[in-house]
Amino acid sequence: DSGVTQTPKHLITATGQRVTLRCSPRSGDLSVYWYQQSLDQGLQFLIQYYNGEERAKGNILERFSAQQFPDLHSELNLSSLELGDSALYFCASSPRAGPTEAFFGQGTRLTVV
Amino acid sequence: ELKVEQNPLFLSMQEGKNYTIYCNYSTTSDRLYWYRQDPGKSLESLFVLLSNGAVKQEGRLMASLDTKARLSTLHITAAVHDLSATYFCAVGDSNYQLIWGAGTKLIIKP
């Protein structure tokens, strides 16, 4: 157990809908990263927050947004969902802004139908 | 811009054999990480390599880093089926980000 908690584990929703994925980092970690992994694909970095502020942005679509709250948990919002958004979404956390060893949650499997 | 290349991307091997996965990167870095991912599961940190010449070993896996050659290797000794997984390397860049390789899918046959 990495200490990073993601909810929900599975999510099935229809095209055009909006969902929110939640991540609680390890105790003491200030950085949260979001990644997308499509079937049999590598990791696509989406966005990083550090201590409540956006730290870095990767290949995140405009339909997606994220935030980190004062208690350091983070949410990834996905809107106007398309079939191609079906993927595993991982959250990872680390103590510092980076680069450093990151600890991954179990992921949320999103299926858009 | 830092680029990370792993090879091979797919490796099928017999139990008991030795093999090496390579992770090359394009610009200077002294931070390299190896992760393991089982199908549909999370990523597990295997090794953290923070200096030139660093070598870490855990069971049948050994990782090393040559910052001058910009190369890390993950060596598997006497492979067993339980080591079947996808292995990723990630390199720290000058913008304080982790840049990921595409992953090496390893299948070990009995």
Backbone of each chain as ProteinMPNN parsed JSONL, in Angstrom:
{"seq_chain_A": "DSGVTQTPKHLITATGQRVTLRCSPRSGDLSVYWYQQSLDQGLQFLIQYYNGEERAKGNILERFSAQQFPDLHSELNLSSLELGDSALYFCASSPRAGPTEAFFGQGTRLTVV", "coords_chain_A": {"N_chain_A": [[0.849, -1.198, 0.0], [0.717, 2.085, -1.028], [-0.036, 4.344, 0.3], [-1.335, 6.35, -0.968], [-4.518, 7.37, -1.814], [-7.153, 6.716, -3.971], [-10.311, 7.57, -5.263], [-13.345, 7.185, -7.187], [-12.769, 3.594, -7.518], [-13.634, 2.416, -9.826], [-15.457, 3.644, -12.616], [-18.225, 4.18, -14.564], [-19.584, 5.865, -17.225], [-21.606, 8.0, -19.326], [-21.12, 9.293, -22.682], [-20.441, 12.768, -22.993], [-20.93, 13.415, -20.386], [-19.927, 14.533, -17.043], [-17.317, 13.979, -14.739], [-15.787, 13.487, -11.52], [-12.697, 12.811, -10.17], [-11.009, 11.657, -7.304], [-8.254, 12.248, -5.086], [-6.223, 11.373, -2.386], [-3.249, 12.314, -1.03], [-0.156, 10.752, 0.167], [0.519, 10.926, 3.673], [1.962, 13.934, 4.592], [3.036, 14.446, 2.089], [3.407, 16.937, -0.384], [3.144, 17.345, -3.06], [1.068, 16.559, -5.814], [0.378, 14.496, -8.526], [-1.216, 13.968, -11.653], [-1.985, 11.344, -13.89], [-2.697, 9.864, -17.052], [-3.536, 6.734, -18.395], [-3.976, 4.962, -21.136], [-5.348, 1.95, -22.645], [-2.911, -0.508, -22.652], [-0.971, 1.424, -23.035], [1.567, 3.921, -22.502], [2.397, 6.133, -19.775], [0.71, 9.171, -19.545], [1.456, 12.306, -18.626], [-0.528, 14.561, -16.901], [-1.057, 16.807, -15.086], [0.4, 18.717, -12.398], [0.242, 19.517, -8.97], [1.451, 21.527, -6.342], [1.478, 21.962, -3.029], [-1.005, 23.245, -3.127], [-0.837, 24.889, -5.33], [-0.771, 25.152, -8.895], [1.782, 23.411, -10.511], [2.995, 22.265, -12.732], [2.169, 21.576, -16.119], [0.97, 19.114, -18.278], [0.029, 17.114, -20.986], [-2.759, 17.957, -20.899], [-6.153, 18.044, -21.59], [-8.366, 20.714, -22.562], [-10.883, 20.254, -21.646], [-10.505, 19.044, -19.299], [-9.788, 19.545, -15.862], [-8.126, 20.447, -12.814], [-7.619, 20.562, -9.25], [-6.041, 21.402, -6.14], [-6.681, 21.089, -2.796], [-6.795, 22.941, 0.394], [-6.356, 20.95, 2.355], [-4.722, 19.302, 1.038], [-5.683, 17.241, -0.54], [-6.668, 16.211, -3.826], [-8.527, 16.902, -6.797], [-9.606, 15.697, -9.935], [-11.224, 16.885, -12.635], [-13.263, 15.85, -15.226], [-14.795, 16.676, -18.169], [-17.509, 16.829, -20.601], [-17.304, 14.248, -21.689], [-15.686, 11.859, -23.796], [-15.571, 8.885, -25.849], [-12.912, 8.189, -26.164], [-11.736, 9.023, -23.857], [-11.772, 7.047, -22.067], [-9.923, 5.27, -19.781], [-7.214, 4.427, -17.508], [-6.804, 6.368, -14.698], [-4.305, 7.777, -12.888], [-3.22, 8.907, -9.753], [-0.453, 10.375, -8.195], [1.845, 10.941, -5.508], [4.312, 13.016, -3.913], [6.952, 14.102, -1.687], [8.138, 16.58, -2.281], [8.451, 19.368, -4.63], [9.68, 18.272, -6.793], [12.166, 16.895, -9.198], [11.318, 13.748, -7.916], [11.071, 10.612, -6.194], [7.979, 9.177, -6.832], [4.83, 8.203, -5.498], [2.317, 5.988, -6.223], [-1.258, 5.913, -6.492], [-3.981, 3.486, -6.54], [-5.411, 3.895, -8.777], [-8.074, 5.06, -10.932], [-10.411, 3.489, -12.847], [-11.823, 4.555, -15.677], [-14.614, 4.262, -17.665], [-16.088, 5.187, -20.576], [-19.153, 5.201, -22.098]], "CA_chain_A": [[0.0, 0.0, 0.0], [1.574, 3.265, -1.172], [-0.522, 5.433, 1.138], [-2.104, 7.271, -1.802], [-5.87, 6.825, -1.95], [-7.944, 7.259, -5.066], [-11.707, 7.124, -5.349], [-13.686, 5.774, -6.995], [-11.876, 2.657, -8.218], [-14.208, 2.214, -11.154], [-16.483, 4.617, -12.955], [-18.777, 4.025, -15.904], [-20.443, 7.004, -17.484], [-21.96, 8.154, -20.733], [-20.483, 10.402, -23.38], [-20.997, 14.074, -22.707], [-21.082, 13.638, -18.951], [-18.816, 15.103, -16.285], [-16.992, 13.175, -13.556], [-14.717, 13.992, -10.655], [-11.852, 11.788, -9.554], [-10.444, 12.211, -6.08], [-6.977, 11.681, -4.661], [-5.632, 11.806, -1.121], [-1.831, 11.948, -1.079], [0.46, 10.212, 1.38], [0.66, 11.898, 4.743], [3.191, 14.713, 4.508], [3.401, 14.794, 0.716], [2.826, 18.21, -0.811], [2.918, 17.305, -4.506], [0.146, 15.581, -6.387], [0.465, 14.397, -9.977], [-2.251, 13.165, -12.315], [-1.569, 10.692, -15.119], [-3.685, 9.079, -17.797], [-2.944, 5.582, -19.069], [-4.938, 4.244, -21.973], [-5.091, 0.518, -22.703], [-1.61, -0.907, -23.184], [-0.183, 2.59, -23.394], [2.415, 4.465, -21.448], [1.819, 7.139, -18.889], [0.635, 10.538, -20.032], [1.393, 13.257, -17.519], [-1.575, 15.561, -17.109], [-0.87, 18.034, -14.329], [0.972, 18.585, -11.058], [0.022, 20.563, -7.983], [2.357, 21.506, -5.194], [1.002, 22.773, -1.912], [-2.18, 24.01, -3.508], [-0.636, 25.683, -6.542], [-0.404, 24.396, -10.098], [3.234, 23.433, -10.628], [3.374, 21.922, -14.099], [1.06, 21.098, -16.931], [1.373, 18.247, -19.369], [-0.916, 17.018, -22.094], [-4.109, 17.951, -20.343], [-7.138, 18.654, -22.476], [-9.102, 21.857, -21.982], [-12.091, 19.705, -21.003], [-10.082, 18.503, -18.006], [-9.217, 20.519, -14.942], [-7.793, 19.848, -11.52], [-7.274, 21.487, -8.188], [-5.579, 20.821, -4.89], [-7.345, 21.816, -1.725], [-5.922, 23.225, 1.536], [-5.951, 19.747, 3.077], [-3.811, 18.688, 0.07], [-6.289, 16.293, -1.458], [-6.801, 16.787, -5.153], [-9.606, 16.392, -7.634], [-9.462, 15.849, -11.381], [-12.552, 16.989, -13.235], [-13.286, 15.528, -16.649], [-16.114, 17.062, -18.655], [-17.836, 16.549, -22.011], [-16.528, 13.021, -21.895], [-15.712, 11.173, -25.081], [-15.181, 7.48, -25.732], [-11.456, 8.131, -26.072], [-11.277, 9.373, -22.503], [-11.731, 5.813, -21.282], [-8.517, 5.025, -19.421], [-6.871, 4.411, -16.086], [-6.282, 7.653, -14.248], [-3.518, 7.601, -11.675], [-2.713, 10.006, -8.958], [0.776, 10.048, -7.473], [2.257, 12.038, -4.635], [5.701, 13.037, -3.475], [7.121, 15.099, -0.627], [8.603, 17.886, -2.738], [7.983, 19.773, -5.95], [10.212, 17.294, -7.735], [11.734, 15.526, -9.425], [11.606, 12.852, -6.824], [10.3, 9.374, -6.242], [6.548, 9.407, -6.68], [4.094, 7.041, -5.019], [1.081, 5.955, -6.998], [-2.483, 5.295, -6.019], [-4.418, 2.301, -7.267], [-6.001, 4.297, -10.047], [-9.514, 5.02, -11.214], [-10.67, 3.04, -14.228], [-12.965, 5.266, -16.241], [-15.149, 3.734, -18.91], [-17.099, 6.065, -21.164], [-19.944, 4.384, -23.041]], "C_chain_A": [[0.889, 1.255, 0.0], [1.182, 4.379, -0.22], [-1.288, 6.487, 0.357], [-3.467, 6.629, -2.075], [-6.603, 7.52, -3.081], [-9.356, 6.699, -5.009], [-12.381, 7.82, -6.528], [-12.665, 4.877, -7.702], [-12.333, 2.445, -9.653], [-15.313, 3.231, -11.367], [-16.925, 4.35, -14.39], [-19.747, 5.166, -16.117], [-20.67, 7.154, -18.985], [-21.2, 9.314, -21.362], [-21.215, 11.703, -23.065], [-21.115, 14.404, -21.233], [-19.807, 14.227, -18.335], [-18.583, 14.233, -15.055], [-15.875, 13.849, -12.782], [-13.999, 12.815, -10.013], [-11.135, 12.433, -8.364], [-9.176, 11.485, -5.667], [-6.578, 12.258, -3.321], [-4.175, 11.373, -1.109], [-1.369, 11.278, 0.203], [0.574, 11.321, 2.414], [2.006, 12.614, 4.611], [3.618, 15.089, 3.099], [2.668, 16.057, 0.268], [2.494, 18.241, -2.301], [1.934, 16.216, -4.886], [0.267, 15.658, -7.907], [-0.73, 13.589, -10.482], [-1.712, 12.645, -13.637], [-2.757, 9.971, -15.736], [-2.954, 7.928, -18.473], [-4.049, 4.856, -19.832], [-4.479, 2.805, -22.124], [-3.757, 0.243, -23.361], [-0.756, 0.269, -23.635], [0.692, 3.002, -22.213], [1.664, 5.485, -20.629], [1.849, 8.506, -19.545], [0.485, 11.456, -18.828], [0.353, 14.319, -17.838], [-1.244, 16.874, -16.406], [-0.29, 17.724, -12.96], [0.572, 19.79, -10.205], [1.016, 20.399, -6.849], [1.828, 22.491, -4.162], [-0.112, 23.741, -2.335], [-2.053, 24.805, -4.792], [-0.299, 24.77, -7.721], [1.08, 24.555, -10.348], [3.694, 23.171, -12.053], [2.167, 21.351, -14.821], [1.618, 20.228, -18.053], [0.33, 18.274, -20.461], [-2.355, 16.95, -21.603], [-5.051, 18.704, -21.275], [-7.849, 19.816, -21.776], [-10.362, 21.398, -21.273], [-11.781, 19.159, -19.605], [-9.543, 19.644, -17.144], [-8.947, 19.826, -13.612], [-7.602, 20.951, -10.496], [-6.775, 20.706, -6.989], [-6.087, 21.712, -3.77], [-6.39, 22.059, -0.549], [-5.505, 21.986, 2.33], [-5.083, 18.836, 2.208], [-4.441, 17.591, -0.776], [-6.541, 17.003, -2.79], [-7.97, 16.145, -5.881], [-9.289, 16.678, -9.101], [-10.868, 15.806, -11.972], [-12.454, 16.76, -14.738], [-14.686, 15.827, -17.167], [-16.258, 16.76, -20.146], [-17.128, 15.291, -22.466], [-16.768, 12.396, -23.255], [-15.252, 9.729, -24.863], [-13.67, 7.341, -25.513], [-10.892, 8.521, -24.722], [-11.249, 8.155, -21.593], [-10.27, 5.431, -21.036], [-8.424, 4.78, -17.924], [-6.296, 5.776, -15.743], [-5.59, 7.438, -12.907], [-3.214, 8.94, -11.036], [-1.436, 9.511, -8.284], [1.116, 11.214, -6.568], [3.73, 11.906, -4.287], [5.875, 14.16, -2.461], [7.39, 16.517, -1.15], [8.031, 18.205, -4.118], [8.54, 18.87, -7.037], [11.524, 17.715, -8.338], [12.175, 14.622, -8.283], [10.756, 11.599, -6.976], [8.835, 9.676, -5.958], [5.863, 8.098, -6.308], [2.691, 7.086, -5.603], [-0.081, 5.349, -6.239], [-2.875, 4.136, -6.9], [-5.109, 2.637, -8.587], [-7.514, 4.272, -10.047], [-9.672, 4.579, -12.663], [-11.949, 3.684, -14.702], [-13.354, 4.622, -17.565], [-16.256, 4.662, -19.383], [-17.846, 5.269, -22.232], [-20.895, 5.254, -23.87]], "O_chain_A": [[1.701, 1.456, 0.903], [1.986, 5.273, 0.044], [-1.832, 7.42, 0.947], [-3.546, 5.481, -2.513], [-6.666, 8.748, -3.143], [-9.566, 5.515, -4.745], [-12.019, 8.953, -6.845], [-11.79, 5.376, -8.41], [-11.522, 2.312, -10.569], [-16.008, 3.628, -10.432], [-16.107, 4.3, -15.308], [-20.628, 5.407, -15.292], [-20.005, 6.511, -19.797], [-20.703, 10.2, -20.667], [-22.434, 11.73, -22.895], [-21.373, 15.552, -20.871], [-18.78, 14.393, -18.993], [-19.534, 13.8, -14.405], [-15.124, 14.667, -13.314], [-14.615, 11.946, -9.397], [-10.718, 13.59, -8.417], [-9.036, 10.278, -5.866], [-6.587, 13.474, -3.129], [-3.892, 10.177, -1.171], [-2.095, 11.239, 1.197], [0.708, 12.498, 2.077], [3.054, 11.975, 4.531], [4.471, 15.958, 2.924], [1.472, 16.22, 0.51], [1.679, 19.046, -2.753], [1.964, 15.106, -4.354], [0.261, 16.741, -8.493], [-1.189, 12.654, -9.826], [-1.078, 13.372, -14.402], [-3.681, 9.535, -15.049], [-1.885, 8.117, -19.054], [-4.93, 4.227, -19.246], [-3.348, 2.472, -21.771], [-3.493, 0.692, -24.476], [0.087, 0.124, -24.519], [0.564, 2.495, -21.098], [0.456, 5.67, -20.777], [2.887, 8.946, -20.04], [-0.505, 11.382, -18.101], [0.36, 14.902, -18.922], [-1.16, 17.924, -17.043], [-0.457, 16.626, -12.429], [0.569, 20.928, -10.673], [1.368, 19.288, -6.454], [1.749, 23.694, -4.406], [-0.132, 24.904, -1.934], [-3.043, 25.338, -5.295], [0.372, 23.75, -7.562], [1.594, 25.672, -10.397], [4.657, 23.772, -12.528], [1.28, 20.738, -14.226], [2.613, 20.574, -18.69], [-0.189, 19.332, -20.816], [-3.071, 15.986, -21.873], [-4.785, 19.833, -21.688], [-7.912, 19.874, -20.548], [-10.857, 22.09, -20.384], [-12.688, 18.852, -18.831], [-8.923, 20.582, -17.645], [-9.481, 18.753, -13.334], [-7.445, 22.122, -10.841], [-7.047, 19.515, -6.84], [-5.935, 22.934, -3.805], [-5.312, 21.467, -0.489], [-4.423, 21.965, 2.915], [-4.753, 17.721, 2.612], [-3.775, 17.056, -1.663], [-6.614, 18.229, -2.858], [-8.347, 15.003, -5.613], [-8.78, 17.742, -9.456], [-11.595, 14.824, -11.827], [-11.659, 17.399, -15.428], [-15.663, 15.283, -16.653], [-15.286, 16.48, -20.847], [-16.446, 15.272, -23.491], [-17.878, 12.4, -23.788], [-14.637, 9.396, -23.85], [-13.22, 6.474, -24.764], [-9.697, 8.365, -24.475], [-10.753, 8.229, -20.469], [-9.487, 5.291, -21.975], [-9.4, 4.904, -17.184], [-5.402, 6.273, -16.428], [-6.195, 6.984, -11.935], [-2.986, 9.949, -11.704], [-1.357, 8.359, -7.856], [0.719, 12.348, -6.833], [4.311, 10.824, -4.36], [5.044, 15.066, -2.382], [6.948, 17.508, -0.568], [7.253, 17.441, -4.69], [7.926, 18.722, -8.094], [11.991, 18.811, -8.031], [13.286, 14.743, -7.766], [9.837, 11.549, -7.792], [8.498, 10.341, -4.979], [6.269, 7.023, -6.75], [1.98, 8.084, -5.492], [0.077, 4.411, -5.457], [-2.201, 3.829, -7.883], [-5.357, 1.755, -9.409], [-8.146, 3.558, -9.269], [-9.143, 5.204, -13.582], [-13.03, 3.395, -14.19], [-12.528, 4.46, -18.463], [-17.236, 4.892, -18.676], [-17.236, 4.731, -23.156], [-21.632, 4.736, -24.709]]}, "seq_chain_B": "ELKVEQNPLFLSMQEGKNYTIYCNYSTTSDRLYWYRQDPGKSLESLFVLLSNGAVKQEGRLMASLDTKARLSTLHITAAVHDLSATYFCAVGDSNYQLIWGAGTKLIIKP", "coords_chain_B": {"N_chain_B": [[14.859, 19.623, -24.623], [14.079, 16.962, -22.569], [14.221, 13.59, -23.479], [13.144, 10.251, -23.144], [14.026, 6.978, -23.714], [13.122, 3.666, -23.927], [14.269, 0.347, -24.339], [14.17, -3.165, -24.967], [10.746, -2.664, -26.168], [9.068, -4.701, -25.85], [9.382, -7.884, -24.469], [9.891, -11.254, -24.501], [10.662, -14.011, -22.66], [12.392, -16.961, -21.484], [11.982, -18.728, -18.415], [14.618, -18.675, -16.055], [16.542, -17.532, -17.657], [18.799, -14.775, -18.369], [18.433, -11.259, -18.71], [18.505, -7.88, -20.079], [17.119, -4.676, -19.676], [17.032, -1.542, -21.259], [17.452, 1.931, -20.649], [17.585, 4.893, -22.111], [18.474, 8.344, -22.11], [18.105, 11.798, -23.125], [19.262, 14.25, -22.295], [21.292, 15.841, -19.761], [21.02, 14.345, -16.594], [20.726, 13.351, -13.191], [19.015, 11.772, -11.871], [17.166, 8.977, -11.66], [14.547, 6.659, -12.034], [13.065, 3.507, -11.478], [10.147, 1.666, -12.177], [7.59, -0.746, -11.559], [4.809, -2.275, -13.138], [1.998, -4.216, -12.813], [-0.471, -5.848, -14.872], [-3.227, -3.743, -15.314], [-2.924, -2.688, -12.834], [-1.479, -0.638, -10.181], [1.463, 1.508, -10.208], [4.559, 0.518, -8.985], [7.243, 1.558, -7.07], [10.541, 0.655, -7.768], [13.409, 1.082, -7.886], [15.597, 3.74, -6.947], [17.823, 5.86, -8.363], [20.433, 7.939, -7.886], [22.909, 8.978, -8.509], [25.926, 9.065, -10.493], [27.069, 5.918, -11.47], [25.605, 4.598, -9.594], [24.272, 1.679, -8.158], [21.737, -0.587, -7.606], [20.198, -3.339, -5.987], [17.683, -5.806, -5.879], [16.585, -8.759, -4.987], [16.184, -10.674, -7.841], [16.577, -8.596, -9.548], [18.554, -5.955, -10.797], [19.627, -2.661, -10.889], [21.295, -0.029, -12.615], [23.142, 3.04, -13.054], [24.529, 5.163, -15.434], [25.546, 8.184, -15.745], [27.096, 9.603, -17.47], [27.018, 8.289, -19.906], [24.37, 8.542, -20.162], [22.517, 6.529, -19.523], [20.624, 3.907, -18.202], [20.389, 0.659, -16.818], [18.355, -2.21, -16.377], [18.735, -5.159, -14.996], [17.901, -8.533, -15.275], [18.14, -11.444, -13.518], [18.25, -14.9, -13.908], [15.443, -15.329, -14.588], [12.1, -15.447, -13.3], [8.644, -16.479, -13.428], [7.046, -14.743, -11.917], [8.138, -12.254, -12.252], [7.066, -11.195, -14.508], [5.777, -8.386, -16.014], [5.149, -4.87, -16.657], [7.779, -2.663, -17.09], [8.862, 0.493, -16.188], [11.003, 3.266, -16.805], [11.903, 6.412, -15.391], [12.955, 9.739, -15.669], [14.444, 12.505, -14.067], [13.991, 15.878, -14.975], [15.329, 19.154, -15.932], [13.359, 20.922, -15.342], [12.262, 20.032, -13.098], [10.587, 17.868, -13.403], [9.294, 14.544, -13.857], [10.197, 12.546, -16.492], [8.863, 10.108, -18.526], [9.679, 6.817, -19.712], [8.465, 4.673, -22.378], [7.851, 2.219, -21.436], [8.552, -1.257, -20.826], [7.289, -4.237, -21.757], [7.333, -7.2, -20.163], [7.387, -10.612, -20.549], [7.536, -13.648, -19.02], [8.116, -16.899, -19.629], [7.206, -20.148, -18.437]], "CA_chain_B": [[13.783, 18.843, -24.007], [14.518, 15.61, -22.213], [13.465, 12.466, -24.021], [13.536, 8.991, -22.521], [13.747, 5.873, -24.624], [13.36, 2.334, -23.383], [14.245, -0.781, -25.258], [13.082, -3.278, -25.937], [9.419, -2.328, -25.666], [8.419, -5.967, -25.544], [10.392, -8.924, -24.282], [9.376, -12.541, -24.071], [11.836, -14.818, -22.371], [12.174, -18.197, -20.738], [12.448, -18.751, -17.026], [15.998, -19.084, -15.857], [17.465, -16.755, -18.492], [19.16, -13.411, -17.959], [18.239, -10.254, -19.763], [18.691, -6.49, -19.658], [16.291, -3.615, -20.259], [17.829, -0.327, -21.34], [16.752, 3.212, -20.575], [18.459, 5.983, -22.56], [17.84, 9.661, -22.047], [18.773, 12.664, -24.103], [20.026, 15.367, -21.719], [21.902, 15.547, -18.46], [20.195, 14.146, -15.404], [21.322, 12.403, -12.252], [17.931, 11.164, -11.093], [16.469, 8.013, -12.498], [13.672, 5.816, -11.226], [12.455, 2.35, -12.14], [8.865, 1.259, -11.621], [6.972, -1.965, -12.095], [3.354, -2.243, -13.19], [1.28, -5.414, -13.211], [-1.602, -5.468, -15.739], [-4.393, -3.127, -14.684], [-2.615, -2.306, -11.444], [-0.745, 0.597, -9.962], [2.91, 1.468, -10.414], [5.305, 0.306, -7.746], [8.622, 2.016, -7.17], [11.523, -0.405, -7.589], [14.735, 1.591, -7.596], [15.892, 5.161, -7.075], [19.25, 5.984, -8.682], [20.637, 9.387, -7.751], [24.258, 9.444, -8.812], [26.638, 8.287, -11.485], [27.637, 4.695, -10.922], [24.72, 3.985, -8.599], [23.807, 0.325, -8.436], [20.825, -1.087, -6.581], [19.763, -4.712, -6.265], [16.588, -6.349, -5.074], [16.275, -10.089, -5.507], [16.734, -10.981, -9.168], [16.654, -7.355, -10.32], [19.634, -5.031, -10.466], [19.577, -1.46, -11.71], [22.504, 0.782, -12.554], [23.031, 4.325, -13.744], [25.727, 5.78, -15.975], [25.067, 9.513, -16.16], [27.907, 10.106, -18.598], [26.448, 7.663, -21.1], [22.927, 8.795, -20.138], [21.98, 5.189, -19.693], [20.383, 3.05, -17.054], [20.021, -0.696, -17.18], [17.658, -3.048, -15.4], [19.167, -6.502, -15.339], [17.113, -9.603, -14.655], [18.96, -12.652, -13.404], [17.521, -16.163, -13.713], [14.066, -14.84, -14.533], [10.994, -16.3, -12.874], [7.368, -16.021, -13.963], [6.508, -13.638, -11.109], [8.69, -10.98, -12.696], [6.316, -10.715, -15.662], [5.165, -7.09, -15.703], [5.704, -3.798, -17.48], [8.773, -1.9, -16.335], [9.039, 1.858, -16.666], [11.995, 4.139, -16.202], [11.524, 7.819, -15.384], [14.155, 10.552, -15.475], [14.168, 13.858, -13.62], [14.535, 16.867, -15.899], [15.743, 20.424, -15.34], [12.151, 21.621, -14.9], [11.79, 19.332, -11.912], [9.542, 16.92, -13.764], [9.678, 13.184, -14.223], [9.89, 12.208, -17.88], [8.707, 8.656, -18.49], [9.84, 5.966, -20.87], [7.221, 4.07, -22.87], [7.606, 0.96, -20.741], [8.958, -2.527, -21.427], [6.401, -5.315, -21.325], [8.155, -8.4, -19.998], [6.647, -11.858, -20.337], [8.469, -14.735, -18.713], [7.405, -18.165, -19.834], [7.758, -21.265, -17.661]], "C_chain_B": [[14.26, 17.411, -23.779], [13.613, 14.559, -22.836], [14.028, 11.185, -23.416], [13.09, 7.857, -23.421], [14.084, 4.554, -23.949], [13.426, 1.319, -24.512], [14.751, -2.031, -24.58], [11.755, -2.845, -25.323], [8.647, -3.585, -25.279], [9.489, -7.047, -25.482], [9.729, -10.178, -23.758], [10.577, -13.456, -23.844], [11.467, -16.049, -21.543], [12.618, -18.008, -19.3], [13.899, -19.223, -16.991], [17.018, -18.296, -16.656], [17.741, -15.386, -17.871], [18.844, -12.452, -19.094], [18.356, -8.861, -19.176], [17.737, -5.58, -20.416], [17.089, -2.32, -20.185], [16.938, 0.915, -21.31], [17.763, 4.306, -20.935], [17.724, 7.296, -22.43], [18.733, 10.683, -22.714], [19.58, 13.812, -23.523], [20.456, 15.014, -20.301], [20.855, 15.39, -17.356], [20.909, 13.18, -14.483], [20.259, 11.781, -11.358], [17.154, 10.247, -12.004], [15.743, 7.016, -11.611], [13.156, 4.663, -12.081], [11.188, 1.967, -11.381], [8.412, -0.024, -12.286], [5.469, -1.772, -12.085], [2.825, -3.596, -13.641], [0.042, -4.986, -13.995], [-2.789, -4.92, -14.955], [-4.168, -2.639, -13.274], [-1.822, -1.009, -11.399], [0.737, 0.419, -10.281], [3.594, 1.399, -9.059], [6.753, 0.739, -7.965], [9.575, 0.857, -6.868], [12.863, 0.15, -7.107], [14.79, 3.104, -7.791], [17.392, 5.284, -7.257], [19.567, 7.467, -8.772], [22.048, 9.852, -8.038], [24.899, 8.538, -9.85], [27.259, 7.055, -10.832], [26.767, 4.004, -9.889], [24.268, 2.618, -9.073], [22.916, -0.108, -7.272], [20.367, -2.489, -6.984], [18.652, -5.102, -5.316], [16.211, -7.684, -5.68], [16.959, -10.332, -6.843], [16.871, -9.751, -10.067], [17.82, -6.503, -9.831], [19.579, -3.866, -11.433], [20.858, -0.68, -11.526], [22.3, 2.044, -13.354], [24.401, 4.802, -14.17], [25.307, 7.136, -16.524], [25.868, 10.058, -17.335], [27.393, 9.548, -19.912], [24.95, 7.928, -21.215], [22.161, 7.506, -20.342], [21.782, 4.536, -18.34], [19.993, 1.67, -17.565], [19.289, -1.356, -16.026], [17.93, -4.481, -15.812], [18.355, -7.521, -14.556], [17.958, -10.871, -14.671], [18.075, -13.858, -13.128], [16.033, -15.875, -13.544], [13.084, -15.913, -14.052], [9.69, -15.658, -13.324], [6.82, -14.801, -13.228], [7.059, -12.272, -11.505], [8.009, -10.456, -13.954], [5.544, -9.469, -15.267], [5.625, -6.106, -16.766], [6.597, -2.95, -16.6], [8.969, -0.537, -16.994], [10.265, 2.479, -16.021], [11.482, 5.574, -16.311], [12.757, 8.623, -14.992], [13.745, 11.952, -15.04], [14.78, 14.859, -14.569], [14.82, 18.185, -15.184], [14.557, 21.267, -14.899], [11.499, 20.913, -13.72], [10.61, 18.414, -12.196], [10.134, 15.538, -13.994], [9.238, 12.936, -15.66], [9.939, 10.687, -17.995], [9.081, 8.001, -19.807], [8.512, 5.316, -21.214], [6.892, 2.758, -22.159], [8.092, -0.234, -21.541], [8.053, -3.611, -20.868], [7.183, -6.61, -21.335], [7.259, -9.592, -19.721], [7.672, -12.961, -20.138], [7.694, -16.045, -18.74], [8.048, -19.276, -19.032], [8.573, -22.195, -18.539]], "O_chain_B": [[14.773, 16.751, -24.684], [12.389, 14.633, -22.728], [15.234, 11.058, -23.204], [11.932, 7.785, -23.835], [15.197, 4.357, -23.462], [12.719, 1.433, -25.513], [15.641, -1.98, -23.731], [11.65, -2.678, -24.108], [7.704, -3.538, -24.489], [10.38, -7.113, -26.329], [9.087, -10.168, -22.707], [11.404, -13.645, -24.737], [10.373, -16.146, -20.985], [13.521, -17.222, -19.011], [14.33, -20.053, -17.791], [18.216, -18.369, -16.383], [17.025, -14.916, -16.986], [18.97, -12.786, -20.272], [18.316, -8.67, -17.96], [17.569, -5.697, -21.63], [17.738, -2.034, -19.179], [15.838, 0.939, -21.864], [18.676, 4.602, -20.164], [16.509, 7.364, -22.614], [19.94, 10.486, -22.858], [20.494, 14.31, -24.181], [20.026, 14.011, -19.733], [19.938, 16.2, -17.218], [21.619, 12.287, -14.945], [20.542, 11.326, -10.25], [16.56, 10.679, -12.992], [16.256, 6.587, -10.577], [12.851, 4.835, -13.261], [11.148, 1.944, -10.151], [8.796, -0.342, -13.412], [4.912, -1.188, -11.155], [3.163, -4.069, -14.726], [-0.449, -3.874, -13.805], [-3.291, -5.571, -14.038], [-5.106, -2.224, -12.593], [-1.54, -0.381, -12.42], [1.196, -0.682, -10.583], [3.252, 2.124, -8.125], [7.397, 0.329, -8.93], [9.439, 0.17, -5.855], [13.382, -0.254, -6.066], [14.131, 3.666, -8.666], [18.156, 4.856, -6.392], [19.036, 8.172, -9.631], [22.356, 11.024, -7.825], [24.474, 7.402, -10.057], [27.89, 7.143, -9.778], [27.133, 2.953, -9.364], [23.926, 2.429, -10.241], [23.299, -0.005, -6.107], [20.176, -2.781, -8.164], [18.671, -4.781, -4.127], [15.597, -7.746, -6.745], [18.179, -10.208, -6.955], [17.246, -9.877, -11.233], [18.045, -6.349, -8.631], [19.493, -4.055, -12.646], [21.441, -0.658, -10.442], [21.42, 2.126, -14.212], [25.331, 4.842, -13.363], [24.777, 7.229, -17.631], [25.37, 10.881, -18.104], [27.341, 10.257, -20.917], [24.327, 7.591, -22.222], [21.288, 7.399, -21.203], [22.639, 4.599, -17.459], [19.351, 1.535, -18.607], [19.567, -1.094, -14.856], [17.431, -4.96, -16.83], [18.15, -7.392, -13.349], [18.428, -11.305, -15.723], [17.248, -13.835, -12.216], [15.446, -16.144, -12.496], [13.221, -17.099, -14.351], [9.629, -14.453, -13.57], [6.204, -13.927, -13.838], [6.497, -11.244, -11.128], [8.347, -9.368, -14.422], [4.761, -9.481, -14.317], [6.392, -6.456, -17.663], [6.214, -2.566, -15.495], [9.209, -0.438, -18.198], [10.541, 2.254, -14.842], [10.718, 5.901, -17.218], [13.508, 8.234, -14.097], [12.801, 12.521, -15.588], [15.946, 14.732, -14.941], [14.583, 18.315, -13.983], [14.731, 22.232, -14.155], [10.34, 21.161, -13.389], [9.747, 18.207, -11.343], [11.321, 15.391, -14.286], [8.066, 13.092, -16.002], [10.924, 10.056, -17.613], [8.836, 8.55, -20.881], [7.553, 5.392, -20.446], [5.776, 2.249, -22.273], [8.052, -0.232, -22.772], [8.047, -3.874, -19.665], [7.641, -7.065, -22.383], [6.471, -9.585, -18.776], [8.552, -13.178, -20.97], [6.752, -16.255, -17.977], [9.273, -19.358, -18.941], [9.112, -23.189, -18.052]]}, "name": "protein", "num_of_chains": 2, "seq": "DSGVTQTPKHLITATGQRVTLRCSPRSGDLSVYWYQQSLDQGLQFLIQYYNGEERAKGNILERFSAQQFPDLHSELNLSSLELGDSALYFCASSPRAGPTEAFFGQGTRLTVVELKVEQNPLFLSMQEGKNYTIYCNYSTTSDRLYWYRQDPGKSLESLFVLLSNGAVKQEGRLMASLDTKARLSTLHITAAVHDLSATYFCAVGDSNYQLIWGAGTKLIIKP"}
